[in-house]
Amino acid sequence: MGRIKAQASILAVVLAWVFAAWGYLFYQHQQMQHQPMSSMWMPPSEPMAWRFMDFALVYFMWSVMMAAMMLPSAIPMILAFARVCRKQNNASGRLAYLFTSAYLGIWLLFSSALTLLQWQMHGLAWLSPMMENQNSKLAAGILFLAGSYQFMPVKNACLTHCKTPMGFLLNEWQDGALGAFNMGLKHGANCLGCCWAQMLIMFAVGVMNLLGMALITLLVILEKSLPLESRLISKTVGIAFLIWGTFLLLT
């Protein structure tokens, strides 16, 4: 009974983070839809016009997006980690939160790269002030990049890691708080290697496109949870991205 309560407590906290992140994104989307443009903050079009607060707001937006989109797919790994900790009579809750924080840290670091990329895209007029794509060739290029990456061996290796939580824990286990943090970083790095190109698709569909966020989140969850060979899943998704990109070029 104690093990079940501990698992439920960890799951409840992680889900609270997920719902809070999605709630913030929904609120921001509603603000963009209904607030007058004259009273709305928007990223400057000129790169030299960006100030610290502009970078901070864009970074915060991406950080929340990465938490909302990637934490759901990490739940099986987090719960598996907590179960192993519990069996070893460790403080499963505390270590699980350390593991999760380190995992999120990788995506928060990636958010810095996304922020800089968005900064440049505004300067090149590839994104509108509302953060919508204004260049169909750019959108197609992103989809071709994401589609091609699905066929890379590194993609398959990282996806295989993400699909086998117990295999990762058996091969990479480290004791204690530092071990939990290091394992979270390793899992985050593998997860980033699996999904970074899919995150770029947000630049193609519109950075604050809620439907796009939801569909990519669902895709990531299905990739990691479907009982199919990693290579087959990767290639199927890759073909879909390539077809989508070709359609954008031809229309």
C-alpha positions as a Markdown table, in Angstrom:
| # | Residue | x | y | z |
|---|---|---|---|---|
| 1 | Met | 0.0 | 0.0 | 0.0 |
| 2 | Gly | 2.9 | 2.4 | 0.8 |
| 3 | Arg | 4.4 | 1.8 | -2.6 |
| 4 | Ile | 1.2 | 2.6 | -4.3 |
| 5 | Lys | 0.7 | 5.8 | -2.3 |
| 6 | Ala | 4.3 | 6.9 | -3.1 |
| 7 | Gln | 3.8 | 6.2 | -6.9 |
| 8 | Ala | 0.4 | 8.0 | -6.8 |
| 9 | Ser | 2.0 | 11.0 | -5.0 |
| 10 | Ile | 4.8 | 11.3 | -7.6 |
| 11 | Leu | 2.4 | 10.9 | -10.5 |
| 12 | Ala | 0.1 | 13.6 | -9.0 |
| 13 | Val | 3.0 | 16.1 | -8.7 |
| 14 | Val | 4.2 | 15.5 | -12.3 |
| 15 | Leu | 0.7 | 15.8 | -13.7 |
| 16 | Ala | 0.2 | 19.0 | -11.7 |
| 17 | Trp | 3.3 | 20.4 | -13.4 |
| 18 | Val | 2.0 | 19.2 | -16.8 |
| 19 | Phe | -1.5 | 20.7 | -16.3 |
| 20 | Ala | 0.0 | 24.0 | -15.0 |
| 21 | Ala | 2.2 | 24.3 | -18.1 |
| 22 | Trp | -0.7 | 23.6 | -20.4 |
| 23 | Gly | -2.9 | 26.0 | -18.5 |
| 24 | Tyr | -0.3 | 28.8 | -19.0 |
| 25 | Leu | 0.0 | 28.0 | -22.7 |
| 26 | Phe | -3.8 | 28.0 | -23.1 |
| 27 | Tyr | -4.0 | 31.4 | -21.2 |
| 28 | Gln | -1.3 | 32.9 | -23.4 |
| 29 | His | -3.1 | 31.6 | -26.6 |
| 30 | Gln | -6.4 | 33.2 | -25.4 |
| 31 | Gln | -4.6 | 36.5 | -24.7 |
| 32 | Met | -3.2 | 36.5 | -28.2 |
| 33 | Gln | -6.6 | 35.7 | -29.7 |
| 34 | His | -8.6 | 38.3 | -27.8 |
| 35 | Gln | -6.3 | 41.0 | -26.5 |
| 36 | Pro | -5.9 | 44.2 | -28.7 |
| 37 | Met | -2.6 | 44.2 | -30.5 |
| 38 | Ser | -1.9 | 47.7 | -29.2 |
| 39 | Ser | -1.7 | 46.4 | -25.6 |
| 40 | Met | -0.1 | 43.0 | -26.4 |
| 41 | Trp | 3.6 | 42.3 | -26.0 |
| 42 | Met | 5.2 | 40.9 | -29.2 |
| 43 | Pro | 8.8 | 40.0 | -30.0 |
| 44 | Pro | 10.5 | 42.9 | -31.9 |
| 45 | Ser | 11.0 | 42.3 | -35.6 |
| 46 | Glu | 14.5 | 43.9 | -35.6 |
| 47 | Pro | 17.1 | 41.8 | -33.8 |
| 48 | Met | 18.9 | 44.8 | -32.4 |
| 49 | Ala | 15.6 | 46.0 | -30.9 |
| 50 | Trp | 15.5 | 42.9 | -28.6 |
| 51 | Arg | 16.1 | 43.7 | -24.9 |
| 52 | Phe | 16.8 | 41.4 | -22.0 |
| 53 | Met | 13.1 | 41.2 | -21.1 |
| 54 | Asp | 12.2 | 40.1 | -24.7 |
| 55 | Phe | 14.7 | 37.2 | -24.5 |
| 56 | Ala | 13.5 | 36.3 | -21.1 |
| 57 | Leu | 9.8 | 36.2 | -22.1 |
| 58 | Val | 10.5 | 34.1 | -25.2 |
| 59 | Tyr | 12.7 | 31.8 | -23.2 |
| 60 | Phe | 10.1 | 31.3 | -20.5 |
| 61 | Met | 7.5 | 30.6 | -23.2 |
| 62 | Trp | 9.7 | 27.9 | -24.8 |
| 63 | Ser | 10.6 | 26.4 | -21.3 |
| 64 | Val | 6.9 | 26.0 | -20.4 |
| 65 | Met | 6.2 | 24.5 | -23.9 |
| 66 | Met | 9.0 | 22.0 | -23.4 |
| 67 | Ala | 7.7 | 21.0 | -20.0 |
| 68 | Ala | 4.1 | 20.7 | -21.3 |
| 69 | Met | 5.1 | 18.7 | -24.4 |
| 70 | Met | 7.9 | 16.4 | -23.0 |
| 71 | Leu | 7.0 | 15.6 | -19.4 |
| 72 | Pro | 3.9 | 13.4 | -20.3 |
| 73 | Ser | 6.1 | 11.1 | -22.3 |
| 74 | Ala | 8.7 | 10.8 | -19.5 |
| 75 | Ile | 6.1 | 9.6 | -16.9 |
| 76 | Pro | 6.7 | 5.9 | -17.5 |
| 77 | Met | 10.5 | 6.4 | -16.9 |
| 78 | Ile | 9.9 | 8.5 | -13.8 |
| 79 | Leu | 7.6 | 6.0 | -12.2 |
| 80 | Ala | 9.9 | 3.1 | -13.1 |
| 81 | Phe | 12.8 | 5.0 | -11.5 |
| 82 | Ala | 10.6 | 5.6 | -8.4 |
| 83 | Arg | 9.7 | 1.9 | -8.2 |
| 84 | Val | 13.4 | 0.8 | -8.2 |
| 85 | Cys | 14.2 | 3.4 | -5.5 |
| 86 | Arg | 11.4 | 2.1 | -3.4 |
| 87 | Lys | 12.6 | -1.5 | -3.7 |
| 88 | Gln | 16.1 | -0.4 | -2.6 |
| 89 | Asn | 14.4 | 1.4 | 0.5 |
| 90 | Asn | 15.6 | 4.8 | -0.8 |
| 91 | Ala | 13.7 | 8.0 | -0.5 |
| 92 | Ser | 11.8 | 7.4 | -3.8 |
| 93 | Gly | 9.9 | 10.7 | -3.8 |
| 94 | Arg | 12.9 | 12.9 | -3.3 |
| 95 | Leu | 15.1 | 11.0 | -5.8 |
| 96 | Ala | 12.3 | 10.9 | -8.4 |
| 97 | Tyr | 12.0 | 14.7 | -8.2 |
| 98 | Leu | 15.7 | 15.1 | -8.6 |
| 99 | Phe | 15.6 | 12.7 | -11.6 |
| 100 | Thr | 12.7 | 14.7 | -13.1 |
| 101 | Ser | 14.3 | 18.1 | -12.5 |
| 102 | Ala | 17.5 | 17.0 | -14.2 |
| 103 | Tyr | 15.5 | 15.6 | -17.1 |
| 104 | Leu | 13.7 | 18.9 | -17.4 |
| 105 | Gly | 17.0 | 20.8 | -17.2 |
| 106 | Ile | 18.1 | 19.4 | -20.5 |
| 107 | Trp | 14.9 | 20.7 | -22.2 |
| 108 | Leu | 15.3 | 24.1 | -20.4 |
| 109 | Leu | 18.8 | 24.3 | -21.9 |
| 110 | Phe | 17.4 | 23.4 | -25.3 |
| 111 | Ser | 14.9 | 26.2 | -24.8 |
| 112 | Ser | 17.8 | 28.6 | -24.9 |
| 113 | Ala | 18.7 | 27.4 | -28.4 |
| 114 | Leu | 15.1 | 27.7 | -29.5 |
| 115 | Thr | 15.0 | 31.3 | -28.1 |
| 116 | Leu | 18.1 | 32.3 | -30.1 |
| 117 | Leu | 16.7 | 30.6 | -33.2 |
| 118 | Gln | 13.4 | 32.5 | -32.9 |
| 119 | Trp | 15.3 | 35.8 | -32.4 |
| 120 | Gln | 17.0 | 35.2 | -35.8 |
| 121 | Met | 13.8 | 34.1 | -37.5 |
| 122 | His | 12.1 | 37.4 | -36.5 |
| 123 | Gly | 15.1 | 39.3 | -37.9 |
| 124 | Leu | 14.8 | 37.5 | -41.2 |
| 125 | Ala | 11.0 | 38.1 | -41.3 |
| 126 | Trp | 10.3 | 34.4 | -41.3 |
| 127 | Leu | 8.1 | 34.8 | -38.3 |
| 128 | Ser | 5.4 | 37.4 | -37.8 |
| 129 | Pro | 5.0 | 39.5 | -34.7 |
| 130 | Met | 2.4 | 37.0 | -33.7 |
| 131 | Met | 5.0 | 34.3 | -34.0 |
| 132 | Glu | 3.3 | 32.7 | -37.0 |
| 133 | Asn | 5.3 | 31.3 | -40.0 |
| 134 | Gln | 5.5 | 33.6 | -43.0 |
| 135 | Asn | 7.7 | 31.5 | -45.2 |
| 136 | Ser | 6.3 | 28.3 | -46.7 |
| 137 | Lys | 9.8 | 27.3 | -47.9 |
| 138 | Leu | 11.1 | 27.6 | -44.4 |
| 139 | Ala | 8.2 | 25.4 | -43.1 |
| 140 | Ala | 8.9 | 22.8 | -45.8 |
| 141 | Gly | 12.6 | 22.9 | -44.9 |
| 142 | Ile | 11.9 | 22.2 | -41.3 |
| 143 | Leu | 9.6 | 19.3 | -42.2 |
| 144 | Phe | 12.3 | 17.9 | -44.5 |
| 145 | Leu | 14.8 | 18.2 | -41.7 |
| 146 | Ala | 12.5 | 16.5 | -39.2 |
| 147 | Gly | 11.5 | 13.8 | -41.7 |
| 148 | Ser | 15.1 | 13.1 | -42.7 |
| 149 | Tyr | 16.2 | 12.9 | -39.1 |
| 150 | Gln | 13.7 | 10.1 | -38.4 |
| 151 | Phe | 15.8 | 7.8 | -40.7 |
| 152 | Met | 19.1 | 8.5 | -38.8 |
| 153 | Pro | 20.6 | 5.8 | -36.6 |
| 154 | Val | 20.9 | 8.2 | -33.7 |
| 155 | Lys | 17.2 | 8.8 | -33.8 |
| 156 | Asn | 16.5 | 5.1 | -33.6 |
| 157 | Ala | 19.0 | 4.6 | -30.8 |
| 158 | Cys | 17.6 | 7.4 | -28.7 |
| 159 | Leu | 14.0 | 6.2 | -29.3 |
| 160 | Thr | 14.9 | 2.6 | -28.4 |
| 161 | His | 16.3 | 4.0 | -25.1 |
| 162 | Cys | 13.1 | 6.0 | -24.4 |
| 163 | Lys | 10.9 | 2.9 | -25.1 |
| 164 | Thr | 12.7 | 0.7 | -22.6 |
| 165 | Pro | 12.7 | 2.3 | -19.1 |
| 166 | Met | 13.8 | -0.7 | -17.2 |
| 167 | Gly | 16.6 | -1.4 | -19.7 |
| 168 | Phe | 17.9 | 2.1 | -19.1 |
| 169 | Leu | 17.7 | 1.8 | -15.3 |
| 170 | Leu | 19.4 | -1.5 | -15.3 |
| 171 | Asn | 22.3 | -0.3 | -17.4 |
| 172 | Glu | 22.7 | 3.2 | -16.1 |
| 173 | Trp | 21.8 | 2.9 | -12.4 |
| 174 | Gln | 23.7 | 5.1 | -10.0 |
| 175 | Asp | 23.0 | 5.3 | -6.2 |
| 176 | Gly | 22.1 | 8.4 | -4.2 |
| 177 | Ala | 21.0 | 11.9 | -5.0 |
| 178 | Leu | 23.9 | 12.6 | -7.4 |
| 179 | Gly | 23.2 | 9.4 | -9.2 |
| 180 | Ala | 19.5 | 10.3 | -9.6 |
| 181 | Phe | 20.5 | 13.7 | -11.0 |
| 182 | Asn | 23.1 | 12.2 | -13.4 |
| 183 | Met | 20.5 | 9.6 | -14.6 |
| 184 | Gly | 18.0 | 12.3 | -15.2 |
| 185 | Leu | 20.5 | 14.2 | -17.3 |
| 186 | Lys | 21.3 | 11.0 | -19.3 |
| 187 | His | 17.6 | 10.3 | -19.9 |
| 188 | Gly | 17.0 | 13.9 | -20.9 |
| 189 | Ala | 20.0 | 13.9 | -23.3 |
| 190 | Asn | 18.6 | 10.7 | -25.0 |
| 191 | Cys | 15.1 | 12.2 | -25.1 |
| 192 | Leu | 16.5 | 15.3 | -26.7 |
| 193 | Gly | 18.3 | 13.2 | -29.2 |
| 194 | Cys | 15.0 | 11.5 | -30.0 |
| 195 | Cys | 12.7 | 14.6 | -30.3 |
| 196 | Trp | 14.7 | 17.8 | -30.9 |
| 197 | Ala | 13.8 | 17.9 | -34.6 |
| 198 | Gln | 10.1 | 17.4 | -33.9 |
| 199 | Met | 10.2 | 20.4 | -31.6 |
| 200 | Leu | 11.4 | 22.6 | -34.5 |
| 201 | Ile | 8.1 | 21.9 | -36.3 |
| 202 | Met | 6.5 | 24.5 | -34.0 |
| 203 | Phe | 8.3 | 27.1 | -36.1 |
| 204 | Ala | 6.5 | 25.7 | -39.2 |
| 205 | Val | 3.0 | 25.6 | -37.7 |
| 206 | Gly | 3.2 | 28.7 | -35.6 |
| 207 | Val | 5.0 | 28.9 | -32.3 |
| 208 | Met | 1.9 | 29.4 | -30.2 |
| 209 | Asn | -0.3 | 26.9 | -32.2 |
| 210 | Leu | -2.0 | 24.9 | -29.4 |
| 211 | Leu | -3.2 | 22.2 | -31.8 |
| 212 | Gly | 0.4 | 21.8 | -33.1 |
| 213 | Met | 1.7 | 21.5 | -29.6 |
| 214 | Ala | -1.0 | 18.9 | -28.7 |
| 215 | Leu | -0.3 | 16.8 | -31.9 |
| 216 | Ile | 3.4 | 16.8 | -31.4 |
| 217 | Thr | 3.0 | 15.8 | -27.8 |
| 218 | Leu | 0.7 | 13.0 | -28.9 |
| 219 | Leu | 3.2 | 11.9 | -31.5 |
| 220 | Val | 6.1 | 11.8 | -29.0 |
| 221 | Ile | 3.9 | 9.7 | -26.5 |
| 222 | Leu | 2.9 | 7.3 | -29.3 |
| 223 | Glu | 6.5 | 6.9 | -30.5 |
| 224 | Lys | 7.6 | 6.0 | -27.1 |
| 225 | Ser | 4.7 | 3.8 | -26.1 |
| 226 | Leu | 3.5 | 1.9 | -29.1 |
| 227 | Pro | 4.6 | -1.8 | -29.0 |
| 228 | Leu | 6.3 | -1.6 | -32.3 |
| 229 | Glu | 10.0 | -1.7 | -33.4 |
| 230 | Ser | 11.6 | 1.7 | -33.0 |
| 231 | Arg | 13.0 | 1.7 | -36.5 |
| 232 | Leu | 9.5 | 1.1 | -38.0 |
| 233 | Ile | 7.9 | 3.9 | -36.0 |
| 234 | Ser | 10.7 | 6.4 | -36.9 |
| 235 | Lys | 10.5 | 5.7 | -40.6 |
| 236 | Thr | 6.7 | 5.9 | -40.7 |
| 237 | Val | 6.7 | 9.3 | -39.0 |
| 238 | Gly | 9.6 | 10.4 | -41.2 |
| 239 | Ile | 7.7 | 9.6 | -44.4 |
| 240 | Ala | 4.7 | 11.5 | -43.1 |
| 241 | Phe | 6.9 | 14.6 | -42.4 |
| 242 | Leu | 8.5 | 14.4 | -45.9 |
| 243 | Ile | 5.1 | 14.1 | -47.6 |
| 244 | Trp | 3.8 | 17.1 | -45.6 |
| 245 | Gly | 6.9 | 19.2 | -46.5 |
| 246 | Thr | 6.5 | 18.3 | -50.2 |
| 247 | Phe | 2.8 | 19.3 | -50.1 |
| 248 | Leu | 3.8 | 22.7 | -48.7 |
| 249 | Leu | 6.3 | 23.2 | -51.5 |
| 250 | Leu | 3.7 | 22.3 | -54.2 |
| 251 | Thr | 0.9 | 24.4 | -52.9 |
